[in-house]
Amino acid sequence: MISVVINADTRKGYLHSARGEEWGNKSLHGVRSVDFLLEGVRQKMDFFRGYDTQCLLYVDQHEALSYGLIAEIDELIGSYGNNSKFILKQHDRTKPRWNDYLYLEALRLADGDYIAHFDQDCNAYRTDECDIIRRYLLWLNNQYKFICQPTDMTKEAHGMWWASTRFFICKKETLNFDEIESNLTTPVRGKHTPCFEHVISVLNDESVCYPPREDEQYCIFSWATYNSGTIKKLNEMSYADVKKYVLDEQGLFGPNDCVDKTKSND
């Protein structure tokens, strides 16, 4: 079974069209939207269609969710079965590196032999013919500890040695949770490890793959800006139309960020 773990939040602006320049430092702080709690979950789970999956949505609650929205999310997560869970965690910044501990808490809940992790504003789409999931499992069984989002740059060009929390998939046995937790607040093995994703990479010999992009078959990307309703529209499109919108009309920038230039539906 593959446990699909989604870390989300309700920071200021999640009920509106979220733009990085308005609510944070562009993609560094991530955009936020209520869409990520529903249509974003549907889209991520659909990426793993055809496989035995568990859904774990872990929400860092800054602003309170309405009872109606909680019920809607509960129903959605429950529809995925396999002990899928919706966890609402009251936000608390008193703990150092609180965000890293949220990742760790969410991943500890996974029951699957494999774990796929998404940040809430990451998206994944594939054609029906593309079985990238099978390739992930083959890579993990034979070569790498972590597979991340694809990139059009060589390893020498992108220089990314960490297991990006935007998206990664690994074997559960790769994540020694106690060892990770004991190393969260200090450099690990002489390497500067400012984030959770750096820690787990160093502890696993930096065995991380960012595959070449194969846009005709699948794409994984995050939003530098986001307008409400966009994911719902994408979810109703064919892959060819998703590709046209994301890659041709918008374009991916930096570390696979999509800048949504459509008008808000608000």
PEDAQUI-V727019 format. One line per field, one symbol per residue. ss: DSSP state (@ for helix, = for strand, . for the rest). psi: psi as a letter, one per 40 degrees, with the letter a starting at -180 (. if undefined). burial: # if it has 16 or more other ideal C-beta (glycine too) atoms within 10 Angstrom, else .. A space follows every 10 residues. Layout:
ss=???
psi=???
burial=???
//
This chain:
ss=.========. ........=@ @@@..@@@.. ...@@@@.@@ @@@@@@@... ..======== =.....@@@@ @@@@@@@@.. ....====== .......@@@ @@@@@@@@.. ...======. .=====.... .@@@@@@@@@ @@...===== =...@@@@.. ......==== =@@@..@@@@ @@.....=.. =....@@@@@ @@.....=== ==.....=== =====....@ @@@@@...@@ @@@@@@@@@@ .==...===. ......
psi=ihhhhhhiif iheeeihhhd edeagbedei iiidddecdd dddddddeie ihihhhhhhh hciiiidddd ddddddddee affiihhhhh hhedhifddd ddddddddeh eidihhhhid eiihiiiddh gddddddddd dedidhhaii ieiiddddeh eighedhihi idedggdddd deedeiihfe ihgeiddddd ddefffghhg iiigdediih iihdihhhed dddddeiidd dddddddddd ihibgfhhhh eiiie.
burial=########## #.######## ..##.##..# ########## #####.##.. #.######## #...#..... ..#..##..# ...#####.. .........# #######..# .#.####### #######... .##..##.## ...####### #........# .######### .#.##....# ..##...#.. ..#.###### ####...### #.#...#### ########## #..##...#. .##.###..# .#..###### ......
//
